[in-house]
């Protein structure tokens, strides 16, 4: 294997789950996100890697630009319907800011949507990309400027405008995503993507508690596992081969797990002192089937 091939292979291993998470945050569709990441790596293969100093930084900019172009060029239809005002009045969000456990707020009527995927539809393509990259993934405005092709001060204004729209015209939130929480969440995704129990153990509080909702007919529903060893093994038993992506939020970290491109679970994390302190998993087949359908409609 040549040096260039080794470097691309290492870049894939180190960055694939991160880039998929970023792309999903912008696009709200796992298939489209995976396609964008594949295209970014295809460009890396064709590039002169000797001229690239930071593989992750280069891939993040390229992936984000691909996503931006996709959102910007999409026809005015439901999958990128940020100008479809009917969504704002007919949809009932899965999340509502300021409430308790996110999974306790899942509604099961025909208009259920993942809240952020609905809210992002209110934003222009540039606002959408800037909000996700800066407010969620903590990327600096100078880097984001390379993606949207606007000066950094304009990107700051786009982020502010996006926050105002997402809060229905209210004052900009002071509850920005905690950078430490974002780092822990991404590390959690990386560890699960690799099925690495040792990496996962490093992220869990020794007294971590985990529970799962498998549906009202399952005797395991509501049971609680305690301790990092038990929780890590049980979690990887459910999701060790899944693709995890984050629903960008200024509240509790909320993850979607996909097997292939089918929704396999929803995971809520509570993070304290840079460790995961609680994990709640929704894996009720009936609820997931509905939510999977709604994701297809929203996406």
TORPALO-297497 format. One record per residue (C-alpha): chain; x, y, z; residue in one letter. Coordinates in steps of 0.02 Angstrom, whole numbers, plus 50000, padded with zeros to 5 digits. Layout:
A; X; Y; Z; A
...
//
This chain:
A; 50000; 50000; 50000; X
A; 50070; 50170; 49952; X
A; 50092; 50314; 50073; X
A; 49943; 50405; 49997; X
A; 49832; 50251; 50012; X
A; 49884; 50224; 50193; X
A; 49846; 50404; 50234; X
A; 49673; 50397; 50154; X
A; 49637; 50234; 50247; X
A; 49690; 50311; 50412; X
A; 49587; 50466; 50375; X
A; 49435; 50356; 50345; X
A; 49458; 50261; 50508; X
A; 49486; 50419; 50609; X
A; 49356; 50534; 50532; X
A; 49215; 50437; 50450; X
A; 49095; 50436; 50598; X
A; 49131; 50619; 50636; X
A; 49101; 50674; 50457; X
A; 48941; 50572; 50445; X
A; 48880; 50658; 50603; X
A; 48920; 50831; 50532; X
A; 48837; 50791; 50365; X
A; 48681; 50722; 50449; X
A; 48668; 50880; 50554; X
A; 48660; 50984; 50394; X
A; 48557; 50869; 50284; X
A; 48445; 50778; 50408; X
A; 48454; 50620; 50302; X
A; 48573; 50476; 50335; X
A; 48582; 50416; 50156; X
A; 48622; 50590; 50091; X
A; 48749; 50614; 50230; X
A; 48839; 50452; 50190; X
A; 48841; 50497; 50005; X
A; 48918; 50667; 50046; X
A; 49055; 50586; 50151; X
A; 49092; 50460; 50014; X
A; 49110; 50601; 49890; X
A; 49227; 50696; 50007; X
A; 49340; 50544; 50022; X
A; 49336; 50519; 49834; X
A; 49403; 50696; 49818; X
A; 49536; 50657; 49948; X
A; 49592; 50506; 49847; X
A; 49609; 50618; 49693; X
A; 49698; 50757; 49788; X
A; 49882; 50782; 49821; X
A; 49886; 50727; 50003; X
A; 50061; 50796; 50026; X
A; 49985; 50969; 50011; X
A; 49855; 50937; 50147; X
A; 49914; 50979; 50322; X
A; 49758; 50932; 50421; X
A; 49658; 50787; 50350; X
A; 49508; 50811; 50466; X
A; 49501; 50997; 50434; X
A; 49513; 50973; 50246; X
A; 49380; 50837; 50245; X
A; 49264; 50937; 50357; X
A; 49270; 51087; 50241; X
A; 49245; 50979; 50086; X
A; 49103; 50877; 50163; X
A; 49017; 51035; 50227; X
A; 49032; 51117; 50056; X
A; 48956; 50964; 49972; X
A; 48812; 50970; 50096; X
A; 48791; 51157; 50071; X
A; 48782; 51135; 49883; X
A; 48654; 50995; 49904; X
A; 48541; 51099; 50016; X
A; 48561; 51254; 49909; X
A; 48523; 51166; 49745; X
A; 48380; 51058; 49809; X
A; 48209; 51094; 49732; X
A; 48077; 51169; 49844; X
A; 48005; 51007; 49909; X
A; 47978; 50929; 50079; X
A; 48153; 50858; 50097; X
A; 48231; 51031; 50098; X
A; 48072; 51131; 50121; X
A; 48139; 51274; 50223; X
A; 48019; 51390; 50134; X
A; 47868; 51276; 50162; X
A; 47778; 51373; 50298; X
A; 47643; 51239; 50317; X
A; 47766; 51133; 50415; X
A; 47775; 51263; 50552; X
A; 47588; 51255; 50584; X
A; 47548; 51071; 50554; X
A; 47694; 50980; 50633; X
A; 47707; 50935; 50817; X
A; 47889; 50926; 50872; X
A; 47968; 50780; 50959; X
A; 48072; 50897; 51065; X
A; 48026; 51054; 51157; X
A; 48159; 51166; 51235; X
A; 48168; 51168; 51423; X
A; 48074; 51008; 51459; X
A; 48142; 50852; 51544; X
A; 48202; 50691; 51463; X
A; 48191; 50712; 51273; X
A; 48123; 50536; 51251; X
A; 47977; 50575; 51365; X
A; 47916; 50703; 51239; X
A; 47893; 50588; 51090; X
A; 47719; 50608; 51017; X
A; 47638; 50473; 50911; X
A; 47514; 50568; 50804; X
A; 47530; 50580; 50616; X
A; 47624; 50746; 50619; X
A; 47769; 50695; 50731; X
A; 47938; 50758; 50672; X
A; 48111; 50768; 50747; X
A; 48107; 50947; 50807; X
A; 48272; 51009; 50740; X
A; 48241; 50934; 50569; X
A; 48081; 51034; 50566; X
A; 48164; 51191; 50631; X
A; 48306; 51180; 50507; X
A; 48177; 51189; 50369; X
A; 48145; 51368; 50424; X
A; 48323; 51418; 50380; X
A; 48403; 51468; 50217; X
A; 48541; 51350; 50158; X
A; 48679; 51466; 50221; X
A; 48596; 51492; 50390; X
A; 48571; 51305; 50407; X
A; 48752; 51262; 50372; X
A; 48825; 51400; 50481; X
A; 48711; 51358; 50628; X
A; 48754; 51173; 50626; X
A; 48941; 51196; 50600; X
A; 48963; 51334; 50728; X
A; 48830; 51312; 50862; X
A; 48834; 51122; 50863; X
A; 49006; 51069; 50804; X
A; 49101; 51219; 50871; X
A; 49188; 51259; 50707; X
A; 49266; 51433; 50698; X
A; 49187; 51560; 50582; X
A; 49347; 51577; 50482; X
A; 49334; 51394; 50434; X
A; 49148; 51403; 50401; X
A; 49179; 51550; 50285; X
A; 49272; 51431; 50169; X
A; 49116; 51323; 50157; X
A; 48984; 51454; 50121; X
A; 49096; 51574; 50027; X
A; 49060; 51725; 50137; X
A; 49169; 51827; 50255; X
A; 49179; 51772; 50436; X
A; 49078; 51925; 50499; X
A; 48938; 51877; 50379; X
A; 48941; 51700; 50449; X
A; 48922; 51770; 50625; X
A; 48769; 51866; 50567; X
A; 48699; 51710; 50483; X
A; 48719; 51612; 50646; X
A; 48631; 51749; 50745; X
A; 48489; 51756; 50617; X
A; 48470; 51567; 50625; X
A; 48456; 51570; 50815; X
A; 48321; 51702; 50805; X
A; 48222; 51601; 50679; X
A; 48238; 51442; 50781; X
A; 48171; 51532; 50932; X
A; 48022; 51605; 50838; X
A; 48093; 51780; 50841; X
A; 48138; 51778; 51026; X
A; 48304; 51837; 51095; X
A; 48459; 51738; 51049; X
A; 48489; 51594; 51168; X
A; 48631; 51599; 51291; X
A; 48622; 51409; 51307; X
A; 48750; 51369; 51175; X
A; 48804; 51189; 51154; X
A; 48931; 51147; 51289; X
A; 49096; 51115; 51196; X
A; 49143; 50983; 51323; X
A; 48978; 50894; 51297; X
A; 49003; 50899; 51110; X
A; 49176; 50821; 51126; X
A; 49110; 50683; 51239; X
A; 48963; 50650; 51123; X
A; 49073; 50635; 50969; X
A; 49196; 50523; 51063; X
A; 49047; 50416; 51116; X
A; 48993; 50401; 50934; X
A; 49170; 50357; 50880; X
A; 49189; 50223; 51014; X
A; 49022; 50142; 50968; X
A; 49059; 50153; 50783; X
A; 49219; 50055; 50811; X
A; 49135; 49935; 50933; X
A; 49276; 49972; 51053; X
A; 49223; 49931; 51230; X
A; 49384; 50000; 51306; X
A; 49360; 50169; 51222; X
A; 49179; 50171; 51278; X
A; 49227; 50130; 51457; X
A; 49339; 50284; 51462; X
A; 49188; 50393; 51426; X
A; 49068; 50319; 51553; X
A; 49055; 50370; 51734; X
A; 49094; 50219; 51844; X
A; 48918; 50232; 51916; X
A; 48832; 50260; 51749; X
A; 48652; 50200; 51738; X
A; 48571; 50138; 51578; X
A; 48392; 50089; 51538; X
A; 48299; 50038; 51381; X
A; 48119; 50048; 51321; X
A; 48089; 49892; 51215; X
A; 47900; 49912; 51215; X
A; 47762; 49875; 51340; X
A; 47766; 49687; 51308; X
A; 47951; 49664; 51342; X
A; 48000; 49616; 51521; X
A; 48165; 49710; 51503; X
A; 48079; 49877; 51477; X
A; 48117; 49991; 51624; X
A; 48254; 49883; 51696; X
A; 48412; 49978; 51742; X
A; 48592; 49924; 51717; X
A; 48720; 50006; 51829; X
A; 48908; 50019; 51817; X
A; 49018; 50058; 51668; X
A; 49059; 49876; 51633; X
A; 48879; 49817; 51622; X
A; 48818; 49970; 51528; X
A; 48957; 49968; 51398; X
A; 48934; 49784; 51357; X
A; 48745; 49798; 51346; X
A; 48751; 49956; 51242; X
A; 48870; 49881; 51115; X
A; 48761; 49726; 51109; X
A; 48621; 49835; 51044; X
A; 48718; 49963; 50941; X
A; 48896; 49902; 50913; X
A; 48865; 49886; 50726; X
A; 48751; 50036; 50706; X
A; 48783; 50208; 50633; X
A; 48755; 50342; 50765; X
A; 48717; 50522; 50722; X
A; 48672; 50669; 50830; X
A; 48514; 50771; 50824; X
A; 48592; 50943; 50849; X
A; 48519; 51021; 51005; X
A; 48562; 51153; 51133; X
A; 48495; 51036; 51267; X
A; 48529; 50854; 51308; X
A; 48632; 50755; 51181; X
A; 48512; 50651; 51077; X
A; 48572; 50518; 50955; X
A; 48489; 50418; 50819; X
A; 48552; 50241; 50785; X
A; 48531; 50167; 50612; X
A; 48556; 49988; 50555; X
A; 48590; 50011; 50371; X
A; 48476; 50157; 50340; X
A; 48336; 50099; 50454; X
A; 48307; 50184; 50622; X
A; 48358; 50060; 50758; X
A; 48353; 50167; 50915; X
A; 48352; 50338; 50996; X
A; 48479; 50371; 51133; X
A; 48477; 50509; 51262; X
A; 48639; 50549; 51354; X
A; 48663; 50642; 51517; X
A; 48841; 50706; 51534; X
A; 48922; 50762; 51697; X
A; 49103; 50810; 51724; X
A; 49154; 50752; 51549; X
A; 49081; 50578; 51575; X
A; 48917; 50498; 51522; X
A; 48816; 50481; 51682; X
A; 48651; 50414; 51614; X
A; 48597; 50329; 51452; X
A; 48416; 50307; 51404; X
A; 48374; 50204; 51249; X
A; 48211; 50199; 51153; X
A; 48201; 50037; 51055; X
A; 48013; 50006; 51053; X
A; 47982; 49935; 50878; X
A; 47811; 50017; 50863; X
A; 47874; 50191; 50904; X
A; 48030; 50171; 50799; X
A; 47929; 50114; 50648; X
A; 47825; 50273; 50657; X
A; 47976; 50384; 50686; X
A; 48069; 50300; 50542; X
A; 47922; 50340; 50429; X
A; 47920; 50519; 50489; X
A; 48106; 50536; 50460; X
A; 48079; 50478; 50281; X
A; 47941; 50607; 50261; X
A; 48043; 50746; 50342; X
A; 48201; 50700; 50249; X
//
